[in-house]
Amino acid sequence: MGVLLEWDQRLFTRVAAVRVPGADPALRRLSHAANHGRLWLGTAAGISLVGGPTGRRAALRGLGSLALASFTVNTLVKWSARRPRPLLAGVPTIRHLARQPHTTSFPSGHSASAAAFATAVVLESTRYGALVAPVAAAVAFSRVYVGVHYPGDVLAGVAIGAGAAALTCRWWPPRPVVPERERPAARAPALPLGKGLVVFVNNRASVDGDPSSSAGTGTGTGTGAPAAPLSPAGRLRALLPEAELIERGPGDDFAELLAAAADRAAEIGGALGVCGGDGSANAAARAAAERGLALAVFPGGALNQFALDVGVPEFEDTAVAVAGGAAVSVDIGVARSAAGQDMPFLNTFSIGPYPELIRIRKELEPRWGAGPAAAVALVRVLGTARPVEVNVNGRPRRLWLLLAGNGRYVPDGLAPAFRPRLDDGLLDVRLVDADHRLARTRLVASSVLGTLGHSRVYGAERVPWVELDGFLGADTLAYDGEVHPGVVGLRLEKEYRALVVYRPARPGNELRLEARRVAATARYRRRVRGRRLPADGGPSA
C-alpha cells in the first residue's frame, strides 16, 4: 500500500509540473462546470432533444448511472476511506479553484459521475458516446490538474462510475444496435421511390421523431434561420416521392381511411404503409395480413415498440427497405374469444391492473412524457390494484398480472425492454401470483435486487398458446396499448410468420430457429395434457 501511495504522490507532482498552453483556464472551468453533475444534466437534456428515441434512452441511462455512482461515492466510500486532499503548494495558482472542496479525497466523485454518464451513453449509442467520452476524460484529468485529487482517486472514481453504468444493464439491458440478426428474408415487392406504396398517415398519433433529423430538408427563409422541420407526411414525400399518402385529419374515421388505404394497395398490387404508433401499426398489420400485403412501418408514435423491435427505428430505414424490397416475416399474436372475436396484437396482451396502468399513462403522457408518466402510473396502480381470478389452462389462479408478449422479451421481469426477434412462434407469458403473503412487496423487492427469476410470486415461460376463462375481477384487458372490455373466455396463440414487414436485409439462420420452435411446441403440448401451467407458483424450469 505504501508503494502505491508513493507512486500516486509522484504522479501528482509530475502533473502539477506540466504546462499545457491554454489548458489552465479551460480545465479549471470544465472542472467547475461538472460540480453537482450540472455538466451532465445539460448534456442529457441536449441528447434527449436532438437524439430521438436512442438519445432519450442514452440520457436516461446516463442520469441513472450518475445517480448510482454519486450515491456510492459520497455515501459509502468517501466516509470510509477519509483520505485528505493533496497539498496545493506545487500546483500553479492560476489552476486553483475559486472554492476548494471540503470533502475527503478518495475517490473522485467528479470522475465517477463523468465515467458513469459516458459509459452509460456508450452502452446505448456509440455515436453520442464518442462525443461524450472525451469530455468525461477531460473532466477526470482536470481534477488532478487543478490539484484537488490524486491520480489514484480519479482512477478509483472512473472504476466506480463505469461499474455503476454496467450495473444498470442488470435491470435494463441496452437495446441491440442491430436487432434480430438471425431473421430469414421474406418476399416483398421492391418499390423504388415508393411507387406502388400506399401509406396511411395517422396525424393524430403523437410523433416521436427527431425534429433535427429533417433539418435542411425544409424550406429555407433566406435569413440564416434553420429550416422548419418537416411533418411526417412531408418526410415521407421527401423520401418516397411516388408513394400515395392517405392522411387522417381531425374528425376523420380511422378504420374507414385505413381500409381505403389497404384496398388501394391491393388494387394496384403494391404494399401498405402506416405512419403512427403501435396502435396504428396493429390495425395496419391486421389489414395487410388479411389482404396478403407487405407492410411498411414508419415510426410516428410515442413508443414505437414494434418498429424498434423489427429494426426500423427511423423513417429512412423503412424507405431503404421499401425501395430495395427487403423484408422479413413476423408473427402476429391473437387473443381469440369464445364469442369468435379476434384481437390481434403485435407487442403484448395483458389482464389485471396493466390496462389501468395504460389508461393513466395515456392521460399523463402529454404533460409528463412517456417515461415519467409510466412510472407515476405504476405507483398509482400498485397502490389500488385488486387481484384477478382466472382459469389458466383449466386451473384456477389469483393473479396480480398476466402479461403475454408476441415473442420473447428481454430482460426477464416486469419491465421487458425489447425482443431479439419476432418470429419464434412462441408467447412470452409472465404471471404475478396473488396467493402469497405480501406478494406485491416481495415482487418489488426482488425486482430491485435483480432476483425476480427466483421469486415464488413471479413466473415466466415461453409457450405456443394458453387458454384463459372464468374471469372474475377483470373488467378490461389491453393489447398493444389499447384498452378493451373484458370477455368470457380467451385462447392466446400465434399466427406464425403471418405478416411480411419491410426491413433492411440482414443474414439469418432459419434451420436453428425452426428446430427450437418445434421442440418448444412439443414440450408444451406434453405439459398441457397433464394440466401443468406456465409459471405455476414459481419460476419455470
C-alpha positions as CSV (number, residue, x, y, z in Angstrom):
1,M,0.0,0.0,0.0
2,G,2.8,2.3,0.9
3,V,4.4,1.8,-2.6
4,L,1.1,2.7,-4.3
5,L,0.7,5.9,-2.2
6,E,4.2,6.9,-3.0
7,W,3.6,6.3,-6.8
8,D,0.4,8.3,-6.5
9,Q,2.2,11.3,-4.9
10,R,4.9,11.2,-7.5
11,L,2.5,11.2,-10.4
12,F,0.5,14.0,-8.9
13,T,3.7,16.1,-8.6
14,R,4.6,15.4,-12.2
15,V,1.1,16.5,-13.4
16,A,1.4,19.7,-11.3
17,A,4.7,20.5,-13.1
18,V,3.1,20.0,-16.6
19,R,2.5,23.2,-18.6
20,V,-0.2,22.9,-21.3
21,P,-0.7,26.1,-23.2
22,G,-4.2,27.4,-22.8
23,A,-5.3,24.5,-20.6
24,D,-5.2,26.2,-17.3
25,P,-8.4,28.3,-17.6
26,A,-10.2,25.8,-19.8
27,L,-9.7,22.8,-17.5
28,R,-10.5,24.9,-14.4
29,R,-13.8,26.0,-15.9
30,L,-14.6,22.5,-17.1
31,S,-13.9,21.1,-13.6
32,H,-16.2,23.7,-12.1
33,A,-18.9,23.0,-14.7
34,A,-19.1,19.4,-13.6
35,N,-20.0,20.4,-10.0
36,H,-23.2,18.6,-8.7
37,G,-23.5,16.9,-12.2
38,R,-24.6,20.2,-13.9
39,L,-22.5,19.4,-17.0
40,W,-24.1,16.0,-17.4
41,L,-27.6,17.2,-16.7
42,G,-27.2,19.7,-19.5
43,T,-25.7,17.1,-21.8
44,A,-28.5,14.7,-21.1
45,A,-31.1,17.4,-22.0
46,G,-29.3,18.1,-25.2
47,I,-29.1,14.5,-26.2
48,S,-32.8,14.0,-25.4
49,L,-33.8,16.9,-27.6
50,V,-31.8,16.0,-30.7
51,G,-31.2,12.3,-30.4
52,G,-34.8,10.8,-30.8
53,P,-35.6,7.6,-29.0
54,T,-31.9,6.5,-28.9
55,G,-30.9,9.8,-27.4
56,R,-33.6,9.7,-24.8
57,R,-32.6,6.1,-23.7
58,A,-28.9,7.2,-23.6
59,A,-29.8,10.3,-21.5
60,L,-32.0,8.3,-19.1
61,R,-29.4,5.6,-18.6
62,G,-26.7,8.2,-18.2
63,L,-28.6,10.0,-15.4
64,G,-29.5,6.8,-13.6
65,S,-25.9,5.6,-13.7
66,L,-24.7,9.0,-12.5
67,A,-27.1,8.9,-9.6
68,L,-26.0,5.4,-8.6
69,A,-22.3,6.3,-8.9
70,S,-22.7,9.5,-6.8
71,F,-24.6,7.7,-4.1
72,T,-21.9,5.0,-3.9
73,V,-19.0,7.5,-3.8
74,N,-20.5,10.2,-1.5
75,T,-22.5,8.0,0.9
76,L,-20.4,4.8,1.1
77,V,-16.8,5.1,0.0
78,K,-15.7,8.6,0.9
79,W,-16.6,8.4,4.5
80,S,-14.9,5.1,5.0
81,A,-11.6,6.0,3.2
82,R,-11.2,9.6,4.6
83,R,-8.1,10.3,2.6
84,P,-7.0,14.0,2.9
85,R,-6.8,16.3,-0.2
86,P,-3.4,16.9,-1.9
87,L,-1.4,19.9,-0.9
88,L,-1.6,22.8,-3.4
89,A,2.0,24.0,-2.8
90,G,3.3,22.6,-6.2
91,V,0.2,23.5,-8.2
92,P,0.3,26.9,-10.1
93,T,-2.1,29.4,-8.6
94,I,-3.8,30.0,-11.9
95,R,-5.2,26.5,-11.8
96,H,-6.6,26.7,-8.3
97,L,-10.4,26.5,-8.0
98,A,-12.2,29.6,-6.5
99,R,-13.6,27.3,-3.8
100,Q,-11.7,24.3,-2.7
101,P,-13.7,21.2,-1.9
102,H,-14.0,20.3,1.8
103,T,-14.9,16.5,1.5
104,T,-12.3,13.8,1.6
105,S,-10.2,13.0,-1.5
106,F,-10.7,9.2,-2.2
107,P,-12.4,8.5,-4.6
108,S,-13.1,11.4,-7.0
109,G,-16.8,12.0,-7.2
110,H,-16.4,14.1,-10.4
111,S,-14.6,11.3,-12.1
112,A,-17.1,8.7,-11.0
113,S,-20.0,10.8,-12.4
114,A,-18.2,11.5,-15.6
115,A,-17.3,7.8,-16.2
116,A,-20.8,6.7,-15.2
117,F,-22.5,9.1,-17.6
118,A,-20.1,8.5,-20.5
119,T,-20.2,4.7,-20.2
120,A,-24.0,4.6,-20.0
121,V,-24.3,6.7,-23.1
122,V,-21.8,4.4,-25.0
123,L,-24.0,1.4,-24.0
124,E,-26.9,3.0,-25.8
125,S,-25.2,4.9,-28.7
126,T,-21.6,4.7,-29.8
127,R,-22.2,7.9,-31.8
128,Y,-23.2,10.0,-28.9
129,G,-20.7,8.1,-26.7
130,A,-17.9,9.2,-29.0
131,L,-18.8,12.8,-28.3
132,V,-19.3,12.5,-24.6
133,A,-16.3,10.3,-23.7
134,P,-13.5,12.9,-24.5
135,V,-15.3,15.4,-22.3
136,A,-15.7,12.9,-19.5
137,A,-11.9,12.1,-19.8
138,A,-11.1,15.8,-19.7
139,V,-13.2,16.2,-16.5
140,A,-11.4,13.3,-14.8
141,F,-8.0,14.6,-15.8
142,S,-8.9,18.2,-14.7
143,R,-9.4,17.0,-11.1
144,V,-5.7,16.1,-10.9
145,Y,-4.6,19.1,-13.0
146,V,-6.3,21.7,-10.7
147,G,-4.8,19.9,-7.7
148,V,-7.9,18.6,-5.8
149,H,-7.3,14.8,-6.3
150,Y,-4.5,12.3,-6.6
151,P,-4.4,10.2,-9.8
152,G,-5.4,7.2,-7.7
153,D,-8.6,9.0,-6.6
154,V,-9.5,9.6,-10.2
155,L,-8.8,6.0,-11.3
156,A,-10.9,4.7,-8.5
157,G,-13.7,7.1,-9.4
158,V,-13.6,6.0,-13.0
159,A,-13.8,2.4,-12.0
160,I,-16.8,3.0,-9.7
161,G,-18.6,5.1,-12.4
162,A,-18.1,2.5,-15.2
163,G,-19.3,-0.2,-12.8
164,A,-22.4,1.7,-11.9
165,A,-23.3,2.1,-15.6
166,A,-22.6,-1.6,-16.2
167,L,-24.8,-2.5,-13.2
168,T,-27.8,-0.8,-14.8
169,C,-27.7,-3.4,-17.5
170,R,-28.9,-6.0,-14.9
171,W,-32.3,-4.2,-14.7
172,W,-32.4,-2.6,-18.1
173,P,-30.4,-4.3,-20.9
174,P,-29.3,-1.9,-23.7
175,R,-31.3,-2.3,-26.9
176,P,-29.1,-4.0,-29.5
177,V,-27.8,-1.8,-32.3
178,V,-28.7,-4.5,-34.9
179,P,-31.8,-6.4,-33.7
180,E,-32.9,-9.8,-34.9
181,R,-29.6,-10.9,-36.5
182,E,-31.0,-14.3,-37.5
183,R,-34.0,-13.2,-39.4
184,P,-34.9,-15.0,-42.6
185,A,-35.7,-12.9,-45.6
186,A,-39.3,-12.7,-46.9
187,R,-40.6,-11.8,-50.4
188,A,-41.9,-8.3,-50.8
189,P,-42.2,-6.1,-53.9
190,A,-39.4,-3.6,-54.5
191,L,-40.9,-0.2,-54.9
192,P,-38.3,2.4,-56.0
193,L,-39.2,5.9,-55.0
194,G,-42.3,4.4,-53.3
195,K,-44.2,3.7,-56.5
196,G,-47.0,1.3,-55.5
197,L,-46.8,2.1,-51.8
198,V,-50.0,3.4,-50.2
199,V,-49.3,5.0,-46.7
200,F,-51.9,5.7,-44.1
201,V,-50.6,8.6,-42.1
202,N,-52.3,8.9,-38.7
203,N,-51.7,12.6,-37.9
204,R,-53.3,12.2,-34.6
205,A,-50.6,9.9,-33.3
206,S,-48.0,11.7,-31.0
207,V,-45.0,11.9,-33.3
208,D,-41.8,10.5,-31.7
209,G,-39.4,11.5,-34.4
210,D,-36.3,13.7,-34.2
211,P,-37.1,17.2,-35.5
212,S,-33.5,17.7,-36.2
213,S,-33.3,14.7,-38.5
214,S,-35.1,16.6,-41.1
215,A,-33.1,19.8,-40.7
216,G,-32.1,21.1,-44.1
217,T,-34.9,19.4,-45.9
218,G,-37.5,22.1,-45.2
219,T,-37.9,25.4,-46.9
220,G,-35.3,28.0,-46.0
221,T,-36.1,31.5,-45.1
222,G,-33.1,33.2,-46.6
223,T,-32.3,34.8,-43.3
224,G,-29.9,32.2,-42.0
225,A,-32.6,30.7,-39.7
226,P,-32.8,26.9,-39.7
227,A,-35.4,25.4,-41.9
228,A,-38.7,24.3,-40.3
229,P,-38.8,20.6,-39.6
230,L,-41.0,18.6,-42.0
231,S,-44.2,16.9,-40.9
232,P,-44.4,13.1,-41.1
233,A,-46.2,13.4,-44.4
234,G,-43.5,15.9,-45.6
235,R,-40.7,13.5,-44.7
236,L,-42.4,10.6,-46.5
237,R,-42.8,12.7,-49.6
238,A,-39.1,13.6,-49.5
239,L,-38.0,10.0,-49.0
240,L,-40.6,8.3,-51.3
241,P,-42.0,10.9,-53.7
242,E,-44.1,8.5,-55.7
243,A,-45.9,6.9,-52.8
244,E,-49.6,7.6,-52.3
245,L,-50.4,9.2,-48.9
246,I,-53.8,9.0,-47.2
247,E,-53.8,11.3,-44.2
248,R,-56.1,11.2,-41.3
249,G,-57.2,14.7,-40.1
250,P,-59.4,15.9,-37.3
251,G,-62.8,14.2,-37.5
252,D,-61.7,11.6,-40.0
253,D,-62.7,8.0,-39.3
254,F,-59.6,5.9,-38.5
255,A,-60.9,2.5,-39.6
256,E,-62.5,3.8,-42.8
257,L,-59.3,5.6,-44.0
258,L,-57.1,2.6,-43.1
259,A,-59.4,0.2,-45.0
260,A,-59.3,2.6,-48.0
261,A,-55.5,2.6,-48.0
262,A,-55.3,-1.2,-47.8
263,D,-57.9,-1.6,-50.5
264,R,-56.0,0.8,-52.8
265,A,-52.7,-1.0,-52.1
266,A,-54.3,-4.4,-53.0
267,E,-55.9,-2.9,-56.1
268,I,-52.6,-1.7,-57.6
269,G,-50.6,-4.8,-56.5
270,G,-48.3,-2.8,-54.2
271,A,-47.8,-2.6,-50.4
272,L,-49.4,-0.9,-47.4
273,G,-47.6,1.6,-45.3
274,V,-48.5,3.1,-41.9
275,C,-47.2,6.1,-40.1
276,G,-48.2,6.2,-36.5
277,G,-47.7,4.5,-33.1
278,D,-48.1,0.9,-32.0
279,G,-51.9,1.1,-32.1
280,S,-51.9,2.3,-35.7
281,A,-49.3,-0.4,-36.6
282,N,-51.5,-3.1,-35.0
283,A,-54.6,-2.1,-37.1
284,A,-52.5,-1.8,-40.3
285,A,-50.9,-5.2,-39.7
286,R,-54.3,-6.8,-39.5
287,A,-55.4,-5.1,-42.7
288,A,-52.2,-6.1,-44.5
289,A,-52.3,-9.7,-43.4
290,E,-55.9,-10.1,-44.5
291,R,-55.1,-8.9,-48.0
292,G,-51.7,-10.6,-48.3
293,L,-49.8,-7.3,-48.4
294,A,-46.4,-6.4,-47.2
295,L,-46.4,-3.7,-44.5
296,A,-44.1,-0.7,-44.3
297,V,-44.0,0.8,-40.8
298,F,-42.8,4.4,-40.3
299,P,-42.5,5.1,-36.6
300,G,-44.6,8.0,-35.6
301,G,-45.9,7.3,-32.1
302,A,-44.9,7.8,-28.5
303,L,-43.1,4.4,-28.0
304,N,-42.9,2.7,-31.4
305,Q,-42.0,-0.7,-29.8
306,F,-42.9,-2.8,-32.8
307,A,-40.9,-0.6,-35.2
308,L,-37.9,-0.7,-32.9
309,D,-38.0,-4.5,-32.5
310,V,-38.4,-5.1,-36.2
311,G,-35.4,-3.0,-36.9
312,V,-36.8,0.2,-38.5
313,P,-36.2,2.9,-35.8
314,E,-36.2,5.8,-38.4
315,F,-38.2,6.7,-41.5
316,E,-35.1,6.3,-43.6
317,D,-34.6,2.7,-42.6
318,T,-38.1,1.8,-43.8
319,A,-37.7,3.8,-47.0
320,V,-34.5,2.0,-47.9
321,A,-36.1,-1.4,-47.3
322,V,-39.2,-0.4,-49.4
323,A,-37.0,0.7,-52.3
324,G,-35.0,-2.5,-52.3
325,G,-37.8,-5.0,-51.5
326,A,-36.0,-6.1,-48.3
327,A,-38.4,-7.7,-45.8
328,V,-38.9,-10.2,-43.0
329,S,-41.7,-12.3,-41.7
330,V,-43.1,-11.8,-38.2
331,D,-45.7,-13.5,-36.0
332,I,-49.0,-12.0,-35.0
333,G,-50.3,-12.8,-31.6
334,V,-54.1,-13.3,-31.4
335,A,-56.5,-13.4,-28.5
336,R,-59.5,-15.4,-29.7
337,S,-62.6,-15.0,-27.6
338,A,-65.2,-17.7,-27.0
339,A,-67.7,-15.4,-29.0
340,G,-65.5,-15.7,-32.1
341,Q,-63.9,-12.2,-31.8
342,D,-60.2,-12.0,-32.7
343,M,-57.9,-9.4,-31.1
344,P,-54.5,-9.4,-32.8
345,F,-51.5,-7.9,-31.0
346,L,-48.0,-7.2,-32.3
347,N,-46.5,-6.5,-28.9
348,T,-48.3,-7.5,-25.7
349,F,-51.6,-8.7,-24.3
350,S,-52.5,-8.4,-20.6
351,I,-55.1,-8.7,-17.9
352,G,-55.0,-7.4,-14.4
353,P,-54.0,-3.8,-13.4
354,Y,-52.0,-3.3,-16.6
355,P,-54.9,-1.9,-18.6
356,E,-55.5,0.7,-15.9
357,L,-51.8,1.5,-16.0
358,I,-52.1,2.2,-19.7
359,R,-55.1,4.4,-19.2
360,I,-53.3,6.5,-16.5
361,R,-50.1,6.7,-18.6
362,K,-52.0,8.0,-21.6
363,E,-53.6,10.7,-19.5
364,L,-50.3,11.9,-18.1
365,E,-48.1,11.4,-21.2
366,P,-48.9,14.7,-23.0
367,R,-47.7,16.7,-19.9
368,W,-45.0,14.4,-18.4
369,G,-43.6,12.4,-21.3
370,A,-43.7,8.6,-21.8
371,G,-41.1,7.6,-19.1
372,P,-42.2,9.7,-16.1
373,A,-45.9,9.0,-17.0
374,A,-45.3,5.3,-16.9
375,A,-43.5,5.5,-13.6
376,V,-46.3,7.6,-11.9
377,A,-48.9,5.3,-13.4
378,L,-47.2,2.2,-11.9
379,V,-47.1,3.7,-8.4
380,R,-50.8,4.6,-8.6
381,V,-51.8,1.2,-9.9
382,L,-49.8,-0.8,-7.3
383,G,-51.5,1.1,-4.5
384,T,-55.1,0.5,-5.7
385,A,-54.9,-2.8,-7.7
386,R,-57.0,-5.8,-6.8
387,P,-56.2,-9.4,-7.8
388,V,-57.9,-11.1,-10.8
389,E,-59.3,-14.6,-10.7
390,V,-58.9,-16.6,-13.9
391,N,-58.5,-20.2,-15.0
392,V,-55.2,-20.7,-16.8
393,N,-55.2,-23.8,-18.9
394,G,-58.1,-25.1,-16.8
395,R,-56.6,-24.4,-13.3
396,P,-57.9,-21.5,-11.1
397,R,-55.4,-18.8,-10.3
398,R,-55.4,-15.5,-8.4
399,L,-53.1,-13.1,-10.2
400,W,-51.9,-9.5,-9.9
401,L,-50.9,-9.6,-13.5
402,L,-50.9,-11.8,-16.6
403,L,-48.8,-10.5,-19.5
404,A,-48.3,-12.3,-22.8
405,G,-45.7,-11.0,-25.3
406,N,-45.7,-11.6,-29.0
407,G,-42.2,-13.2,-28.9
408,R,-39.6,-13.5,-26.2
409,Y,-38.9,-10.2,-24.4
410,V,-35.6,-9.3,-22.8
411,P,-35.0,-9.0,-19.9
412,D,-36.9,-11.4,-17.8
413,G,-39.0,-9.5,-15.3
414,L,-41.8,-7.0,-15.1
415,A,-40.2,-4.4,-17.4
416,P,-39.5,-6.1,-20.7
417,A,-37.5,-3.8,-22.9
418,F,-37.2,-5.4,-26.4
419,R,-37.4,-8.6,-28.4
420,P,-34.4,-10.1,-30.2
421,R,-36.8,-11.5,-32.8
422,L,-40.4,-11.6,-33.8
423,D,-40.9,-14.9,-35.5
424,D,-40.1,-17.6,-32.8
425,G,-43.7,-18.9,-32.8
426,L,-44.0,-18.5,-29.0
427,L,-45.8,-16.3,-26.5
428,D,-43.8,-14.9,-23.6
429,V,-46.2,-15.4,-20.7
430,R,-45.4,-13.7,-17.3
431,L,-47.6,-14.2,-14.2
432,V,-47.6,-12.5,-10.8
433,D,-49.3,-14.7,-8.2
434,A,-51.6,-13.0,-5.6
435,D,-51.9,-16.0,-3.2
436,H,-48.6,-15.4,-1.5
437,R,-48.3,-13.2,1.5
438,L,-47.0,-9.7,0.8
439,A,-46.8,-10.6,-2.8
440,R,-46.5,-7.0,-4.1
441,T,-43.8,-6.1,-1.6
442,R,-41.8,-9.2,-2.4
443,L,-42.3,-8.6,-6.0
444,V,-40.9,-5.0,-5.8
445,A,-38.0,-6.1,-3.6
446,S,-36.9,-8.9,-5.9
447,S,-37.2,-6.6,-8.9
448,V,-34.9,-4.1,-7.3
449,L,-32.4,-6.8,-6.1
450,G,-32.4,-8.4,-9.5
451,T,-33.6,-11.8,-8.1
452,L,-37.0,-11.9,-9.7
453,G,-36.2,-15.1,-11.5
454,H,-36.1,-16.9,-8.2
455,S,-39.2,-15.2,-6.6
456,R,-42.1,-17.5,-5.7
457,V,-44.6,-14.8,-6.7
458,Y,-43.4,-14.5,-10.2
459,G,-43.2,-17.0,-13.1
460,A,-42.4,-16.9,-16.8
461,E,-42.5,-19.3,-19.7
462,R,-42.4,-19.3,-23.5
463,V,-45.4,-21.3,-24.8
464,P,-47.2,-21.6,-28.2
465,W,-50.6,-21.0,-26.7
466,V,-52.5,-20.5,-23.4
467,E,-56.3,-20.8,-22.6
468,L,-58.0,-18.4,-20.2
469,D,-61.5,-18.5,-18.8
470,G,-63.5,-18.0,-15.7
471,F,-62.6,-14.3,-15.3
472,L,-63.5,-12.6,-12.1
473,G,-62.5,-9.0,-11.4
474,A,-61.1,-8.5,-14.9
475,D,-63.3,-5.8,-16.4
476,T,-60.8,-4.8,-19.1
477,L,-57.9,-6.2,-21.0
478,A,-55.2,-4.5,-23.0
479,Y,-53.3,-5.2,-26.2
480,D,-50.7,-3.0,-27.9
481,G,-51.6,-0.1,-25.7
482,E,-55.3,-0.2,-26.4
483,V,-57.9,-1.0,-23.6
484,H,-60.8,-3.3,-24.4
485,P,-63.8,-4.5,-22.4
486,G,-63.3,-7.9,-20.7
487,V,-64.6,-11.2,-22.3
488,V,-65.8,-14.6,-21.0
489,G,-63.0,-16.8,-22.3
490,L,-59.9,-16.5,-24.5
491,R,-57.3,-18.5,-26.2
492,L,-54.0,-16.8,-26.8
493,E,-52.0,-18.2,-29.7
494,K,-49.7,-17.2,-32.5
495,E,-50.2,-16.8,-36.2
496,Y,-46.7,-18.0,-37.3
497,R,-45.0,-15.6,-39.7
498,A,-48.4,-14.3,-40.8
499,L,-47.1,-10.8,-41.7
500,V,-44.4,-9.5,-44.0
501,V,-42.7,-6.3,-42.9
502,Y,-40.2,-4.2,-44.7
503,R,-36.8,-4.1,-43.0
504,P,-33.2,-3.7,-44.3
505,A,-31.9,-7.2,-45.1
506,R,-29.6,-9.0,-42.7
507,P,-28.3,-12.6,-42.7
508,G,-30.3,-15.3,-41.0
509,N,-30.1,-18.9,-39.6
510,E,-33.5,-20.4,-40.5
511,L,-32.9,-24.1,-39.5
512,R,-31.8,-23.4,-36.0
513,L,-34.8,-21.2,-35.2
514,E,-37.3,-23.8,-36.7
515,A,-35.7,-26.6,-34.6
516,R,-36.1,-24.6,-31.4
517,R,-39.7,-23.7,-32.2
518,V,-40.8,-27.3,-33.0
519,A,-39.0,-28.6,-29.8
520,A,-40.6,-26.0,-27.6
521,T,-44.1,-26.7,-29.0
522,A,-43.7,-30.4,-28.4
523,R,-42.6,-29.9,-24.8
524,Y,-45.5,-27.6,-24.1
525,R,-48.1,-29.9,-25.7
526,R,-47.0,-32.7,-23.3
527,R,-47.2,-30.5,-20.3
528,V,-50.7,-29.2,-21.1
529,R,-52.0,-32.8,-21.4
530,G,-51.2,-33.1,-17.7
531,R,-52.8,-29.7,-16.9
532,R,-49.5,-28.2,-15.8
533,L,-49.5,-24.4,-16.1
534,P,-47.0,-21.8,-17.1
535,A,-45.4,-20.2,-14.0
536,D,-47.3,-22.3,-11.5
537,G,-46.3,-20.8,-8.2
538,G,-42.6,-20.3,-9.0
539,P,-40.0,-19.9,-11.7
540,S,-40.2,-22.2,-14.6
541,A,-37.6,-24.9,-15.3
